[in-house]
């Protein structure tokens, strides 16, 4: 039985065309700075998003770490949302490795950080306080698109207060696809609200490994030093950069298919008694259980796994669509959930 893996869009396998691009990639040693494919990727993503330079790194976690430590010094702080990846899911790296204090803020229902709360969190210039240096946002956040008007307002507030602005854009192209018809243009429009942007290639774009951090040349030079300290220097990294380049060329337009499948999944789940699926903005579907369904919910994920349907449920049920999932797989998942709750 074929597995329908809805745990994350990180589980994708390289397509045959992507594998061919990886095999054909010219290589060098990126630690020496002479891998031509890495150089091509860095130039491509920086130019695409409107920045001077970019840095290829192994993961989004390392990209955010490099960004925060390049913007902030020991004793500084960054403002961040309670549920953002850089704060909640990255092992406290900025605090542990850089002595940079996070100042987390609770999200509004739409995933935004209230502007008044951001402003109130900015510390005065006083020796009693950590120095507030940076506002970090994430888009998409849990699959939710941050409204562009909000992004503009929040980043303007930060700039007016003298703060740098970083975007964890792990799924930036999903956000751009949800925001408008031209995903490349929309990604650039979002990115230009920030001083630095991290983009992940190994999620919806379907590459096996890698992220890029974009910013000014001076900023990327500082981030490069952090990457070295964090062990992120890779040698013949062009093998991986070639996959990312292929993804930028061939996998951006198809993100709309993932979004359509997520809507199909959410609609199907919402037709099951006791299952309430949030209408997705992009490719991530969250669902909650109520009544009798909630009472039986603990056995759902193991039951699905036995039938080749994989999902996660740390806080809520989470299903993620991607290039290795098709309409038949989505329908099979919905049918399996329905069958589980239809049991006597």
C-alpha positions in Angstrom: 0.0 0.0 0.0 1.4 3.4 -1.0 1.9 5.8 1.9 0.2 9.1 1.9 2.6 11.2 4.0 0.8 14.3 5.3 3.1 14.9 8.2 5.0 17.8 6.6 6.1 19.2 3.2 9.7 18.4 4.3 9.2 14.7 3.5 9.3 15.1 -0.3 11.7 13.2 -2.4 13.6 14.9 -5.3 11.9 14.5 -8.6 13.7 12.7 -11.5 14.4 16.1 -13.1 15.8 17.5 -9.9 18.1 14.4 -9.5 19.3 15.0 -13.0 20.1 18.6 -12.3 22.0 17.6 -9.1 24.1 15.1 -11.1 24.9 17.6 -13.8 25.8 20.4 -11.4 29.4 21.9 -11.7 31.0 21.7 -8.3 33.7 23.4 -6.2 34.4 23.9 -2.5 32.0 26.3 -1.0 34.1 26.8 2.1 36.7 28.3 -0.2 33.9 30.2 -2.0 34.4 28.6 -5.4 31.5 26.3 -5.9 29.8 27.8 -9.0 26.4 26.2 -8.4 26.2 27.6 -4.9 27.3 31.0 -6.2 24.6 30.8 -8.9 21.9 30.0 -6.3 23.0 32.8 -4.0 22.9 35.3 -6.8 19.6 34.0 -8.1 17.7 34.1 -4.8 19.2 37.5 -3.8 18.3 39.0 -7.1 14.8 37.4 -7.1 14.0 39.0 -3.7 15.8 42.3 -4.3 18.8 41.9 -2.0 22.5 42.5 -2.5 23.7 39.1 -1.4 22.6 35.7 0.0 24.1 32.8 1.9 23.3 29.1 1.3 22.9 27.2 4.6 21.9 23.6 5.6 18.7 24.5 7.4 16.1 27.1 8.2 17.1 26.9 11.8 20.7 27.8 11.0 19.5 30.5 8.7 17.4 32.2 11.5 20.3 31.7 13.9 22.7 33.4 11.5 20.3 36.2 11.0 19.6 36.9 14.6 23.3 36.8 15.6 24.2 39.0 12.6 21.6 41.6 13.7 22.1 41.4 17.4 25.0 41.2 19.9 25.4 39.8 23.4 22.9 41.4 25.7 20.6 42.5 22.9 17.0 41.2 22.4 14.7 40.4 19.5 10.9 40.7 19.5 9.2 37.5 18.2 5.9 35.7 18.3 5.2 33.0 20.9 4.5 30.4 18.1 7.2 31.5 15.6 9.6 28.8 14.7 12.7 30.9 15.6 11.4 31.2 19.2 9.5 28.0 19.9 11.0 25.3 17.7 14.8 26.1 17.4 16.0 25.0 20.8 16.6 28.5 22.0 19.7 28.8 19.8 20.0 32.6 19.8 19.9 32.7 23.6 22.2 29.7 24.1 24.8 30.4 21.4 24.6 34.2 21.1 23.4 35.5 24.4 20.6 37.2 22.6 17.4 37.4 24.6 14.0 36.7 22.9 11.1 38.9 23.9 8.1 36.8 22.9 4.6 38.3 22.2 1.3 36.5 22.0 -0.3 36.3 18.6 -3.6 37.6 17.6 -6.1 35.1 16.2 -4.9 35.8 12.6 -1.3 35.1 13.5 -0.2 38.8 13.6 1.6 40.4 16.5 -0.5 43.4 17.6 1.3 46.6 16.8 0.6 48.1 20.2 2.2 45.0 21.8 5.3 45.3 19.6 5.7 49.0 20.5 5.2 48.3 24.2 7.9 45.6 24.1 10.6 47.9 22.8 12.8 48.7 25.8 14.0 52.2 26.6 17.7 53.0 26.3 18.5 52.2 29.9 21.2 50.1 31.5 18.5 48.1 33.3 17.2 46.6 30.0 18.4 44.4 27.2 18.8 46.5 24.0 15.9 45.9 21.6 17.5 45.5 18.2 15.3 43.4 16.0 11.7 42.5 15.0 11.3 39.0 13.7 8.1 37.9 11.8 7.2 34.6 10.1 5.2 34.3 6.9 3.4 31.9 6.5 2.9 31.2 10.2 1.3 27.8 10.8 0.1 28.0 7.2 -1.6 31.4 7.8 -0.8 34.3 5.5 0.2 37.5 7.3 -1.9 40.2 5.5 0.4 42.4 3.5 -0.9 45.6 4.9 0.0 44.3 8.4 3.5 43.3 7.3 4.0 46.9 5.9 2.7 48.4 9.1 4.7 46.2 11.5 8.0 46.6 9.6 7.5 50.4 9.3 6.9 50.6 13.1 10.1 48.6 13.7 12.1 50.8 11.3 10.7 54.0 12.8 11.9 52.7 16.2 15.3 52.0 14.9 14.9 48.2 14.8 16.2 45.8 12.2 13.6 43.5 10.6 14.0 39.8 9.8 11.5 37.5 8.1 11.5 33.8 8.7 10.1 33.0 5.2 10.6 29.3 5.4 7.4 29.1 3.3 7.7 32.5 1.7 6.7 31.3 -1.7 3.6 29.7 -0.2 2.8 33.1 1.3 3.4 34.7 -2.1 1.2 32.2 -3.9 -1.6 32.9 -1.4 -1.2 36.6 -1.8 -1.3 37.0 -5.6 -1.1 35.4 -9.1 2.6 36.1 -9.7 4.4 34.3 -6.9 7.9 35.7 -7.8 6.7 39.3 -7.8 4.7 38.8 -4.5 7.7 37.1 -2.8 9.8 40.1 -3.7 7.1 42.5 -2.5 6.9 40.8 0.9 10.7 40.5 1.2 11.4 44.1 0.5 9.7 45.0 3.8 12.6 43.4 5.6 16.3 43.9 6.1 16.9 40.1 5.9 14.9 37.1 4.7 15.3 33.4 5.2 13.9 31.1 2.5 13.6 27.3 2.8 14.0 25.1 -0.3 13.3 21.8 1.4 9.6 22.4 2.3 7.0 23.2 -0.4 9.7 23.7 -3.0 10.7 20.1 -2.7 14.5 20.2 -2.5 16.1 17.7 -0.2 18.2 20.1 1.9 18.9 23.8 2.3 17.8 27.3 3.0 19.1 30.8 1.9 19.5 33.9 4.0 19.3 37.2 2.0 20.4 40.7 3.0 23.0 43.4 2.4 26.6 42.4 1.6 27.7 43.6 5.0 25.0 41.7 6.7 25.7 38.5 4.8 29.4 38.8 5.6 28.5 38.8 9.4 26.1 35.9 8.8 28.8 34.0 7.0 31.0 34.1 10.1 28.2 32.8 12.2 27.5 30.0 9.7 31.2 28.9 10.1 31.0 28.9 13.9 27.8 26.9 13.7 29.3 24.2 11.5 27.3 25.2 8.4 30.2 25.4 5.9 29.7 22.6 3.3 32.2 21.6 0.7 30.7 20.4 -2.7 27.4 21.9 -1.7 26.6 22.6 -5.4 24.9 19.2 -5.4 22.3 20.6 -3.0 22.3 24.1 -4.5 21.4 22.6 -7.9 18.3 21.1 -6.4 17.3 24.5 -4.9 17.9 26.2 -8.3 15.7 23.5 -10.0 13.0 24.1 -7.4 13.0 27.9 -8.0 12.6 27.3 -11.7 10.1 24.5 -11.7 8.3 24.1 -8.3 7.0 27.6 -7.5 4.1 27.7 -9.9 2.8 24.3 -8.7 2.5 25.5 -5.1 -1.1 26.5 -6.1 -1.8 22.8 -6.6 -0.8 22.1 -3.0 -3.1 24.9 -1.8 -6.0 23.5 -3.8 -5.4 20.1 -2.3 -5.3 21.5 1.2 -8.7 23.1 0.6 -10.0 19.8 -0.7 -8.7 18.1 2.4 -10.2 20.7 4.8 -13.6 20.5 3.1 -13.6 16.7 3.3 -12.6 16.6 6.9 -15.2 19.2 7.8 -17.9 16.9 6.4 -17.1 14.4 9.2 -19.2 14.7 12.4 -17.0 16.1 15.2 -14.1 17.1 13.0 -13.6 20.9 12.5 -10.9 21.8 9.9 -9.7 25.4 9.7 -10.0 26.8 6.2 -6.4 26.9 5.0 -4.6 29.8 3.5 -1.9 27.6 2.0 -0.8 24.0 2.3 -1.3 23.3 6.0 -4.6 22.1 7.4 -5.3 22.1 11.2 -8.3 20.2 12.6 -9.8 19.9 16.0 -12.2 17.3 17.4 -15.3 17.7 19.5 -17.9 15.6 21.2 -17.7 11.8 20.6 -14.9 12.3 18.1 -12.7 14.0 20.7 -13.3 11.2 23.2 -11.9 8.7 20.6 -9.3 11.0 19.1 -6.3 9.4 20.8 -6.4 6.4 18.6 -6.8 8.1 15.3 -3.2 8.7 14.3 -2.0 5.1 15.0 -5.1 3.8 13.2 -4.3 6.0 10.2 -0.7 4.9 10.2 -1.6 1.3 10.0 -3.5 2.1 6.8 -0.6 4.1 5.3 -1.9 7.6 6.2 0.7 9.7 8.1 -0.2 12.9 10.0 0.8 14.7 13.2 -1.1 15.9 16.2 1.0 17.6 18.9 -1.6 20.3 19.6 -4.1 19.8 16.9 -4.4 17.4 14.0 -2.1 18.7 11.3 -2.1 17.7 7.6 0.3 19.2 5.1 0.0 18.8 1.3 3.0 18.8 -1.0 4.3 17.6 -4.4 4.3 13.9 -3.4 0.5 14.0 -2.5 -2.2 14.0 -5.1 -6.0 14.2 -5.1 -6.4 10.5 -4.7 -4.2 10.5 -1.6 -6.2 13.4 -0.1 -9.4 11.6 -0.7 -8.0 8.4 0.8 -7.0 10.3 3.9 -10.4 11.8 4.3 -12.1 8.4 3.8 -9.8 6.8 6.4 -10.6 9.5 9.0 -14.4 9.0 8.2 -14.1 5.3 8.5 -12.3 5.6 11.9 -15.0 7.7 13.5 -17.8 5.6 11.8 -16.7 2.5 13.8 -19.1 1.4 16.5 
